[in-house]
Amino acid sequence: MSKFTASVKKFLVSEDGPTAVEYAVMLALIVVVCITAVTSVGTAANGKFDKIATELAK
């Protein structure tokens, strides 16, 4: 039982997980992807609205 508690204690104390810098890099990449997606969707929507406006003006 003492081996189990020692291993649990070691697991909880270890700092092998991701650091704040890695989280910041992941967040930055997610933000870049979101901005790219929103820009792409906005451009496509603008094109559709321009096409509809042109058709309605005829």
PQR file of N, CA, C, O and H, with PARSE charges and radii, in Angstrom:
ATOM      1  N   MET A   1       0.823  -1.195   0.000 -0.4000 1.5000
ATOM      2  CA  MET A   1       0.000   0.000   0.000 -0.0000 2.0000
ATOM      3  C   MET A   1       0.865   1.256   0.000  0.5500 1.7000
ATOM      4  O   MET A   1       0.502   2.260  -0.614 -0.5500 1.4000
ATOM      5  N   SER A   2       1.991   1.207   0.675 -0.4000 1.5000
ATOM      6  CA  SER A   2       2.856   2.380   0.737 -0.0000 2.0000
ATOM      7  C   SER A   2       3.461   2.692  -0.632  0.5500 1.7000
ATOM      8  O   SER A   2       3.708   3.856  -0.949 -0.5500 1.4000
ATOM      9  H   SER A   2       2.286   0.391   1.173  0.4000 1.0000
ATOM     10  N   LYS A   3       3.703   1.646  -1.456 -0.4000 1.5000
ATOM     11  CA  LYS A   3       4.203   1.885  -2.808 -0.0000 2.0000
ATOM     12  C   LYS A   3       3.160   2.630  -3.634  0.5500 1.7000
ATOM     13  O   LYS A   3       3.488   3.524  -4.414 -0.5500 1.4000
ATOM     14  H   LYS A   3       3.502   0.701  -1.199  0.4000 1.0000
ATOM     15  N   PHE A   4       1.903   2.248  -3.450 -0.4000 1.5000
ATOM     16  CA  PHE A   4       0.814   2.890  -4.185 -0.0000 2.0000
ATOM     17  C   PHE A   4       0.703   4.360  -3.799  0.5500 1.7000
ATOM     18  O   PHE A   4       0.608   5.224  -4.671 -0.5500 1.4000
ATOM     19  H   PHE A   4       1.637   1.522  -2.816  0.4000 1.0000
ATOM     20  N   THR A   5       0.715   4.645  -2.524 -0.4000 1.5000
ATOM     21  CA  THR A   5       0.604   6.042  -2.095 -0.0000 2.0000
ATOM     22  C   THR A   5       1.825   6.849  -2.530  0.5500 1.7000
ATOM     23  O   THR A   5       1.708   8.025  -2.875 -0.5500 1.4000
ATOM     24  H   THR A   5       0.792   3.943  -1.816  0.4000 1.0000
ATOM     25  N   ALA A   6       2.984   6.219  -2.513 -0.4000 1.5000
ATOM     26  CA  ALA A   6       4.190   6.917  -2.961 -0.0000 2.0000
ATOM     27  C   ALA A   6       4.110   7.225  -4.451  0.5500 1.7000
ATOM     28  O   ALA A   6       4.518   8.304  -4.881 -0.5500 1.4000
ATOM     29  H   ALA A   6       3.079   5.264  -2.233  0.4000 1.0000
ATOM     30  N   SER A   7       3.594   6.296  -5.239 -0.4000 1.5000
ATOM     31  CA  SER A   7       3.486   6.536  -6.679 -0.0000 2.0000
ATOM     32  C   SER A   7       2.430   7.603  -6.986  0.5500 1.7000
ATOM     33  O   SER A   7       2.611   8.413  -7.895 -0.5500 1.4000
ATOM     34  H   SER A   7       3.263   5.419  -4.890  0.4000 1.0000
ATOM     35  N   VAL A   8       1.331   7.603  -6.230 -0.4000 1.5000
ATOM     36  CA  VAL A   8       0.306   8.633  -6.411 -0.0000 2.0000
ATOM     37  C   VAL A   8       0.873  10.000  -6.045  0.5500 1.7000
ATOM     38  O   VAL A   8       0.643  10.981  -6.751 -0.5500 1.4000
ATOM     39  H   VAL A   8       1.184   6.945  -5.491  0.4000 1.0000
ATOM     40  N   LYS A   9       1.608  10.061  -4.947 -0.4000 1.5000
ATOM     41  CA  LYS A   9       2.221  11.312  -4.511 -0.0000 2.0000
ATOM     42  C   LYS A   9       3.215  11.806  -5.563  0.5500 1.7000
ATOM     43  O   LYS A   9       3.246  12.996  -5.878 -0.5500 1.4000
ATOM     44  H   LYS A   9       1.794   9.264  -4.373  0.4000 1.0000
ATOM     45  N   LYS A  10       4.016  10.905  -6.099 -0.4000 1.5000
ATOM     46  CA  LYS A  10       4.990  11.261  -7.126 -0.0000 2.0000
ATOM     47  C   LYS A  10       4.288  11.780  -8.379  0.5500 1.7000
ATOM     48  O   LYS A  10       4.740  12.747  -8.991 -0.5500 1.4000
ATOM     49  H   LYS A  10       3.990   9.939  -5.843  0.4000 1.0000
ATOM     50  N   PHE A  11       3.181  11.133  -8.760 -0.4000 1.5000
ATOM     51  CA  PHE A  11       2.421  11.550  -9.928 -0.0000 2.0000
ATOM     52  C   PHE A  11       1.852  12.952  -9.748  0.5500 1.7000
ATOM     53  O   PHE A  11       1.892  13.765 -10.672 -0.5500 1.4000
ATOM     54  H   PHE A  11       2.814  10.347  -8.262  0.4000 1.0000
ATOM     55  N   LEU A  12       1.327  13.235  -8.569 -0.4000 1.5000
ATOM     56  CA  LEU A  12       0.720  14.540  -8.329 -0.0000 2.0000
ATOM     57  C   LEU A  12       1.753  15.662  -8.232  0.5500 1.7000
ATOM     58  O   LEU A  12       1.456  16.809  -8.567 -0.5500 1.4000
ATOM     59  H   LEU A  12       1.294  12.575  -7.818  0.4000 1.0000
ATOM     60  N   VAL A  13       2.943  15.344  -7.784 -0.4000 1.5000
ATOM     61  CA  VAL A  13       3.981  16.359  -7.608 -0.0000 2.0000
ATOM     62  C   VAL A  13       4.754  16.609  -8.902  0.5500 1.7000
ATOM     63  O   VAL A  13       5.283  17.704  -9.096 -0.5500 1.4000
ATOM     64  H   VAL A  13       3.185  14.412  -7.512  0.4000 1.0000
ATOM     65  N   SER A  14       4.829  15.630  -9.781 -0.4000 1.5000
ATOM     66  CA  SER A  14       5.629  15.775 -10.998 -0.0000 2.0000
ATOM     67  C   SER A  14       5.078  16.885 -11.878  0.5500 1.7000
ATOM     68  O   SER A  14       3.873  17.137 -11.900 -0.5500 1.4000
ATOM     69  H   SER A  14       4.399  14.740  -9.624  0.4000 1.0000
ATOM     70  N   GLU A  15       5.970  17.542 -12.600 -0.4000 1.5000
ATOM     71  CA  GLU A  15       5.594  18.642 -13.482 -0.0000 2.0000
ATOM     72  C   GLU A  15       5.918  18.291 -14.928  0.5500 1.7000
ATOM     73  O   GLU A  15       6.508  19.097 -15.648 -0.5500 1.4000
ATOM     74  H   GLU A  15       6.949  17.338 -12.582  0.4000 1.0000
ATOM     75  N   ASP A  16       5.541  17.115 -15.345 -0.4000 1.5000
ATOM     76  CA  ASP A  16       5.836  16.672 -16.700 -0.0000 2.0000
ATOM     77  C   ASP A  16       4.807  17.134 -17.717  0.5500 1.7000
ATOM     78  O   ASP A  16       5.014  16.986 -18.921 -0.5500 1.4000
ATOM     79  H   ASP A  16       5.062  16.460 -14.760  0.4000 1.0000
ATOM     80  N   GLY A  17       3.697  17.692 -17.242 -0.4000 1.5000
ATOM     81  CA  GLY A  17       2.631  18.117 -18.146 -0.0000 2.0000
ATOM     82  C   GLY A  17       2.974  19.381 -18.904  0.5500 1.7000
ATOM     83  O   GLY A  17       4.054  19.949 -18.742 -0.5500 1.4000
ATOM     84  H   GLY A  17       3.529  17.812 -16.264  0.4000 1.0000
ATOM     85  N   PRO A  18       2.045  19.811 -19.732 -0.5600 1.5000
ATOM     86  CA  PRO A  18       2.269  21.023 -20.525  0.2800 2.0000
ATOM     87  C   PRO A  18       2.457  22.250 -19.638  0.5500 1.7000
ATOM     88  O   PRO A  18       1.851  22.364 -18.573 -0.5500 1.4000
ATOM     89  N   THR A  19       3.290  23.144 -20.088 -0.4000 1.5000
ATOM     90  CA  THR A  19       3.543  24.365 -19.332 -0.0000 2.0000
ATOM     91  C   THR A  19       2.675  25.491 -19.873  0.5500 1.7000
ATOM     92  O   THR A  19       1.967  25.329 -20.867 -0.5500 1.4000
ATOM     93  H   THR A  19       3.783  23.051 -20.953  0.4000 1.0000
ATOM     94  N   ALA A  20       2.741  26.617 -19.210 -0.4000 1.5000
ATOM     95  CA  ALA A  20       1.943  27.767 -19.634 -0.0000 2.0000
ATOM     96  C   ALA A  20       2.364  28.253 -21.015  0.5500 1.7000
ATOM     97  O   ALA A  20       1.533  28.746 -21.777 -0.5500 1.4000
ATOM     98  H   ALA A  20       3.316  26.748 -18.402  0.4000 1.0000
ATOM     99  N   VAL A  21       3.640  28.119 -21.342 -0.4000 1.5000
ATOM    100  CA  VAL A  21       4.111  28.546 -22.665 -0.0000 2.0000
ATOM    101  C   VAL A  21       3.494  27.680 -23.749  0.5500 1.7000
ATOM    102  O   VAL A  21       3.081  28.188 -24.791 -0.5500 1.4000
ATOM    103  H   VAL A  21       4.315  27.718 -20.723  0.4000 1.0000
ATOM    104  N   GLU A  22       3.430  26.395 -23.515 -0.4000 1.5000
ATOM    105  CA  GLU A  22       2.818  25.500 -24.506 -0.0000 2.0000
ATOM    106  C   GLU A  22       1.336  25.807 -24.668  0.5500 1.7000
ATOM    107  O   GLU A  22       0.815  25.774 -25.783 -0.5500 1.4000
ATOM    108  H   GLU A  22       3.766  25.983 -22.668  0.4000 1.0000
ATOM    109  N   TYR A  23       0.657  26.104 -23.574 -0.4000 1.5000
ATOM    110  CA  TYR A  23      -0.748  26.493 -23.673 -0.0000 2.0000
ATOM    111  C   TYR A  23      -0.897  27.797 -24.457  0.5500 1.7000
ATOM    112  O   TYR A  23      -1.836  27.940 -25.241 -0.5500 1.4000
ATOM    113  H   TYR A  23       1.080  26.132 -22.669  0.4000 1.0000
ATOM    114  N   ALA A  24       0.003  28.735 -24.257 -0.4000 1.5000
ATOM    115  CA  ALA A  24      -0.065  30.002 -24.981 -0.0000 2.0000
ATOM    116  C   ALA A  24       0.138  29.783 -26.478  0.5500 1.7000
ATOM    117  O   ALA A  24      -0.540  30.409 -27.293 -0.5500 1.4000
ATOM    118  H   ALA A  24       0.765  28.619 -23.620  0.4000 1.0000
ATOM    119  N   VAL A  25       1.057  28.905 -26.843 -0.4000 1.5000
ATOM    120  CA  VAL A  25       1.289  28.608 -28.260 -0.0000 2.0000
ATOM    121  C   VAL A  25       0.062  27.941 -28.869  0.5500 1.7000
ATOM    122  O   VAL A  25      -0.341  28.285 -29.980 -0.5500 1.4000
ATOM    123  H   VAL A  25       1.608  28.396 -26.182  0.4000 1.0000
ATOM    124  N   MET A  26      -0.534  26.991 -28.154 -0.4000 1.5000
ATOM    125  CA  MET A  26      -1.747  26.338 -28.659 -0.0000 2.0000
ATOM    126  C   MET A  26      -2.875  27.353 -28.826  0.5500 1.7000
ATOM    127  O   MET A  26      -3.595  27.322 -29.824 -0.5500 1.4000
ATOM    128  H   MET A  26      -0.207  26.711 -27.252  0.4000 1.0000
ATOM    129  N   LEU A  27      -3.030  28.250 -27.856 -0.4000 1.5000
ATOM    130  CA  LEU A  27      -4.072  29.261 -27.935 -0.0000 2.0000
ATOM    131  C   LEU A  27      -3.835  30.190 -29.123  0.5500 1.7000
ATOM    132  O   LEU A  27      -4.779  30.552 -29.826 -0.5500 1.4000
ATOM    133  H   LEU A  27      -2.444  28.275 -27.045  0.4000 1.0000
ATOM    134  N   ALA A  28      -2.596  30.571 -29.345 -0.4000 1.5000
ATOM    135  CA  ALA A  28      -2.280  31.439 -30.484 -0.0000 2.0000
ATOM    136  C   ALA A  28      -2.620  30.750 -31.807  0.5500 1.7000
ATOM    137  O   ALA A  28      -3.167  31.380 -32.712 -0.5500 1.4000
ATOM    138  H   ALA A  28      -1.829  30.277 -28.774  0.4000 1.0000
ATOM    139  N   LEU A  29      -2.300  29.473 -31.919 -0.4000 1.5000
ATOM    140  CA  LEU A  29      -2.630  28.747 -33.148 -0.0000 2.0000
ATOM    141  C   LEU A  29      -4.136  28.635 -33.353  0.5500 1.7000
ATOM    142  O   LEU A  29      -4.626  28.762 -34.475 -0.5500 1.4000
ATOM    143  H   LEU A  29      -1.855  28.962 -31.184  0.4000 1.0000
ATOM    144  N   ILE A  30      -4.860  28.400 -32.280 -0.4000 1.5000
ATOM    145  CA  ILE A  30      -6.325  28.318 -32.372 -0.0000 2.0000
ATOM    146  C   ILE A  30      -6.908  29.655 -32.807  0.5500 1.7000
ATOM    147  O   ILE A  30      -7.826  29.696 -33.626 -0.5500 1.4000
ATOM    148  H   ILE A  30      -4.463  28.297 -31.368  0.4000 1.0000
ATOM    149  N   VAL A  31      -6.380  30.750 -32.263 -0.4000 1.5000
ATOM    150  CA  VAL A  31      -6.863  32.081 -32.638 -0.0000 2.0000
ATOM    151  C   VAL A  31      -6.593  32.352 -34.111  0.5500 1.7000
ATOM    152  O   VAL A  31      -7.451  32.900 -34.804 -0.5500 1.4000
ATOM    153  H   VAL A  31      -5.634  30.716 -31.598  0.4000 1.0000
ATOM    154  N   VAL A  32      -5.421  31.980 -34.598 -0.4000 1.5000
ATOM    155  CA  VAL A  32      -5.094  32.185 -36.013 -0.0000 2.0000
ATOM    156  C   VAL A  32      -6.046  31.399 -36.901  0.5500 1.7000
ATOM    157  O   VAL A  32      -6.520  31.915 -37.914 -0.5500 1.4000
ATOM    158  H   VAL A  32      -4.725  31.535 -34.035  0.4000 1.0000
ATOM    159  N   VAL A  33      -6.327  30.166 -36.534 -0.4000 1.5000
ATOM    160  CA  VAL A  33      -7.249  29.346 -37.328 -0.0000 2.0000
ATOM    161  C   VAL A  33      -8.651  29.951 -37.316  0.5500 1.7000
ATOM    162  O   VAL A  33      -9.314  29.998 -38.352 -0.5500 1.4000
ATOM    163  H   VAL A  33      -5.942  29.746 -35.711  0.4000 1.0000
ATOM    164  N   CYS A  34      -9.104  30.412 -36.154 -0.4000 1.5000
ATOM    165  CA  CYS A  34     -10.437  31.025 -36.065 -0.0000 2.0000
ATOM    166  C   CYS A  34     -10.524  32.293 -36.904  0.5500 1.7000
ATOM    167  O   CYS A  34     -11.512  32.496 -37.609 -0.5500 1.4000
ATOM    168  H   CYS A  34      -8.565  30.374 -35.313  0.4000 1.0000
ATOM    169  N   ILE A  35      -9.516  33.141 -36.842 -0.4000 1.5000
ATOM    170  CA  ILE A  35      -9.530  34.374 -37.630 -0.0000 2.0000
ATOM    171  C   ILE A  35      -9.539  34.050 -39.121  0.5500 1.7000
ATOM    172  O   ILE A  35     -10.252  34.694 -39.891 -0.5500 1.4000
ATOM    173  H   ILE A  35      -8.713  32.976 -36.269  0.4000 1.0000
ATOM    174  N   THR A  36      -8.759  33.062 -39.529 -0.4000 1.5000
ATOM    175  CA  THR A  36      -8.730  32.660 -40.934 -0.0000 2.0000
ATOM    176  C   THR A  36     -10.090  32.144 -41.383  0.5500 1.7000
ATOM    177  O   THR A  36     -10.557  32.478 -42.472 -0.5500 1.4000
ATOM    178  H   THR A  36      -8.180  32.539 -38.903  0.4000 1.0000
ATOM    179  N   ALA A  37     -10.721  31.336 -40.551 -0.4000 1.5000
ATOM    180  CA  ALA A  37     -12.036  30.786 -40.901 -0.0000 2.0000
ATOM    181  C   ALA A  37     -13.089  31.886 -40.999  0.5500 1.7000
ATOM    182  O   ALA A  37     -13.887  31.896 -41.937 -0.5500 1.4000
ATOM    183  H   ALA A  37     -10.342  31.064 -39.666  0.4000 1.0000
ATOM    184  N   VAL A  38     -13.099  32.803 -40.049 -0.4000 1.5000
ATOM    185  CA  VAL A  38     -14.081  33.889 -40.060 -0.0000 2.0000
ATOM    186  C   VAL A  38     -13.870  34.789 -41.274  0.5500 1.7000
ATOM    187  O   VAL A  38     -14.834  35.223 -41.904 -0.5500 1.4000
ATOM    188  H   VAL A  38     -12.451  32.795 -39.287  0.4000 1.0000
ATOM    189  N   THR A  39     -12.622  35.065 -41.597 -0.4000 1.5000
ATOM    190  CA  THR A  39     -12.324  35.890 -42.776 -0.0000 2.0000
ATOM    191  C   THR A  39     -12.794  35.206 -44.049  0.5500 1.7000
ATOM    192  O   THR A  39     -13.373  35.841 -44.930 -0.5500 1.4000
ATOM    193  H   THR A  39     -11.839  34.712 -41.085  0.4000 1.0000
ATOM    194  N   SER A  40     -12.544  33.923 -44.139 -0.4000 1.5000
ATOM    195  CA  SER A  40     -12.949  33.170 -45.331 -0.0000 2.0000
ATOM    196  C   SER A  40     -14.471  33.149 -45.479  0.5500 1.7000
ATOM    197  O   SER A  40     -14.997  33.369 -46.569 -0.5500 1.4000
ATOM    198  H   SER A  40     -12.074  33.406 -43.424  0.4000 1.0000
ATOM    199  N   VAL A  41     -15.159  32.888 -44.395 -0.4000 1.5000
ATOM    200  CA  VAL A  41     -16.631  32.854 -44.431 -0.0000 2.0000
ATOM    201  C   VAL A  41     -17.174  34.239 -44.761  0.5500 1.7000
ATOM    202  O   VAL A  41     -18.127  34.362 -45.531 -0.5500 1.4000
ATOM    203  H   VAL A  41     -14.732  32.710 -43.509  0.4000 1.0000
ATOM    204  N   GLY A  42     -16.580  35.279 -44.190 -0.4000 1.5000
ATOM    205  CA  GLY A  42     -17.024  36.645 -44.466 -0.0000 2.0000
ATOM    206  C   GLY A  42     -16.835  37.022 -45.915  0.5500 1.7000
ATOM    207  O   GLY A  42     -17.704  37.664 -46.504 -0.5500 1.4000
ATOM    208  H   GLY A  42     -15.806  35.179 -43.565  0.4000 1.0000
ATOM    209  N   THR A  43     -15.723  36.637 -46.498 -0.4000 1.5000
ATOM    210  CA  THR A  43     -15.468  36.929 -47.907 -0.0000 2.0000
ATOM    211  C   THR A  43     -16.465  36.194 -48.804  0.5500 1.7000
ATOM    212  O   THR A  43     -16.979  36.759 -49.769 -0.5500 1.4000
ATOM    213  H   THR A  43     -15.017  36.115 -46.019  0.4000 1.0000
ATOM    214  N   ALA A  44     -16.727  34.948 -48.478 -0.4000 1.5000
ATOM    215  CA  ALA A  44     -17.689  34.174 -49.272 -0.0000 2.0000
ATOM    216  C   ALA A  44     -19.093  34.763 -49.148  0.5500 1.7000
ATOM    217  O   ALA A  44     -19.818  34.853 -50.138 -0.5500 1.4000
ATOM    218  H   ALA A  44     -16.309  34.489 -47.694  0.4000 1.0000
ATOM    219  N   ALA A  45     -19.475  35.160 -47.945 -0.4000 1.5000
ATOM    220  CA  ALA A  45     -20.798  35.753 -47.745 -0.0000 2.0000
ATOM    221  C   ALA A  45     -20.907  37.084 -48.477  0.5500 1.7000
ATOM    222  O   ALA A  45     -21.953  37.388 -49.051 -0.5500 1.4000
ATOM    223  H   ALA A  45     -18.886  35.086 -47.140  0.4000 1.0000
ATOM    224  N   ASN A  46     -19.853  37.874 -48.465 -0.4000 1.5000
ATOM    225  CA  ASN A  46     -19.865  39.158 -49.157 -0.0000 2.0000
ATOM    226  C   ASN A  46     -20.050  38.949 -50.656  0.5500 1.7000
ATOM    227  O   ASN A  46     -20.774  39.700 -51.309 -0.5500 1.4000
ATOM    228  H   ASN A  46     -19.003  37.627 -47.998  0.4000 1.0000
ATOM    229  N   GLY A  47     -19.393  37.928 -51.195 -0.4000 1.5000
ATOM    230  CA  GLY A  47     -19.559  37.612 -52.611 -0.0000 2.0000
ATOM    231  C   GLY A  47     -20.989  37.221 -52.948  0.5500 1.7000
ATOM    232  O   GLY A  47     -21.524  37.628 -53.979 -0.5500 1.4000
ATOM    233  H   GLY A  47     -18.805  37.318 -50.664  0.4000 1.0000
ATOM    234  N   LYS A  48     -21.599  36.440 -52.085 -0.4000 1.5000
ATOM    235  CA  LYS A  48     -22.994  36.027 -52.312 -0.0000 2.0000
ATOM    236  C   LYS A  48     -23.931  37.229 -52.272  0.5500 1.7000
ATOM    237  O   LYS A  48     -24.818  37.358 -53.115 -0.5500 1.4000
ATOM    238  H   LYS A  48     -21.164  36.110 -51.247  0.4000 1.0000
ATOM    239  N   PHE A  49     -23.732  38.121 -51.277 -0.4000 1.5000
ATOM    240  CA  PHE A  49     -24.588  39.296 -51.165 -0.0000 2.0000
ATOM    241  C   PHE A  49     -24.406  40.231 -52.358  0.5500 1.7000
ATOM    242  O   PHE A  49     -25.379  40.816 -52.835 -0.5500 1.4000
ATOM    243  H   PHE A  49     -23.011  38.016 -50.591  0.4000 1.0000
ATOM    244  N   ASP A  50     -23.173  40.378 -52.847 -0.4000 1.5000
ATOM    245  CA  ASP A  50     -22.948  41.193 -54.041 -0.0000 2.0000
ATOM    246  C   ASP A  50     -23.663  40.600 -55.256  0.5500 1.7000
ATOM    247  O   ASP A  50     -24.245  41.330 -56.058 -0.5500 1.4000
ATOM    248  H   ASP A  50     -22.383  39.902 -52.460  0.4000 1.0000
ATOM    249  N   LYS A  51     -23.617  39.292 -55.382 -0.4000 1.5000
ATOM    250  CA  LYS A  51     -24.291  38.631 -56.507 -0.0000 2.0000
ATOM    251  C   LYS A  51     -25.806  38.835 -56.422  0.5500 1.7000
ATOM    252  O   LYS A  51     -26.454  39.107 -57.432 -0.5500 1.4000
ATOM    253  H   LYS A  51     -23.145  38.699 -54.730  0.4000 1.0000
ATOM    254  N   ILE A  52     -26.367  38.705 -55.220 -0.4000 1.5000
ATOM    255  CA  ILE A  52     -27.805  38.895 -55.034 -0.0000 2.0000
ATOM    256  C   ILE A  52     -28.182  40.342 -55.321  0.5500 1.7000
ATOM    257  O   ILE A  52     -29.200  40.594 -55.966 -0.5500 1.4000
ATOM    258  H   ILE A  52     -25.840  38.484 -54.399  0.4000 1.0000
ATOM    259  N   ALA A  53     -27.386  41.295 -54.856 -0.4000 1.5000
ATOM    260  CA  ALA A  53     -27.678  42.714 -55.101 -0.0000 2.0000
ATOM    261  C   ALA A  53     -27.644  43.037 -56.586  0.5500 1.7000
ATOM    262  O   ALA A  53     -28.463  43.810 -57.084 -0.5500 1.4000
ATOM    263  H   ALA A  53     -26.559  41.090 -54.332  0.4000 1.0000
ATOM    264  N   THR A  54     -26.680  42.433 -57.294 -0.4000 1.5000
ATOM    265  CA  THR A  54     -26.586  42.653 -58.737 -0.0000 2.0000
ATOM    266  C   THR A  54     -27.813  42.102 -59.450  0.5500 1.7000
ATOM    267  O   THR A  54     -28.346  42.749 -60.352 -0.5500 1.4000
ATOM    268  H   THR A  54     -26.015  41.805 -56.889  0.4000 1.0000
ATOM    269  N   GLU A  55     -28.261  40.929 -59.062 -0.4000 1.5000
ATOM    270  CA  GLU A  55     -29.437  40.312 -59.677 -0.0000 2.0000
ATOM    271  C   GLU A  55     -30.704  41.108 -59.377  0.5500 1.7000
ATOM    272  O   GLU A  55     -31.578  41.225 -60.236 -0.5500 1.4000
ATOM    273  H   GLU A  55     -27.828  40.404 -58.330  0.4000 1.0000
ATOM    274  N   LEU A  56     -30.812  41.650 -58.178 -0.4000 1.5000
ATOM    275  CA  LEU A  56     -31.994  42.424 -57.821 -0.0000 2.0000
ATOM    276  C   LEU A  56     -32.023  43.778 -58.531  0.5500 1.7000
ATOM    277  O   LEU A  56     -33.102  44.320 -58.772 -0.5500 1.4000
ATOM    278  H   LEU A  56     -30.102  41.554 -57.480  0.4000 1.0000
ATOM    279  N   ALA A  57     -30.871  44.326 -58.864 -0.4000 1.5000
ATOM    280  CA  ALA A  57     -30.798  45.626 -59.514 -0.0000 2.0000
ATOM    281  C   ALA A  57     -31.209  45.556 -60.979  0.5500 1.7000
ATOM    282  O   ALA A  57     -31.481  46.595 -61.580 -0.5500 1.4000
ATOM    283  H   ALA A  57     -29.995  43.886 -58.668  0.4000 1.0000
ATOM    284  N   LYS A  58     -31.261  44.381 -61.568 -0.4000 1.5000
ATOM    285  CA  LYS A  58     -31.621  44.253 -62.998 -0.0000 2.0000
ATOM    286  C   LYS A  58     -33.065  44.555 -63.237  0.5500 1.7000
ATOM    287  O   LYS A  58     -33.528  44.495 -64.376 -0.5500 1.4000
ATOM    288  H   LYS A  58     -31.040  43.536 -61.080  0.4000 1.0000
TER
END
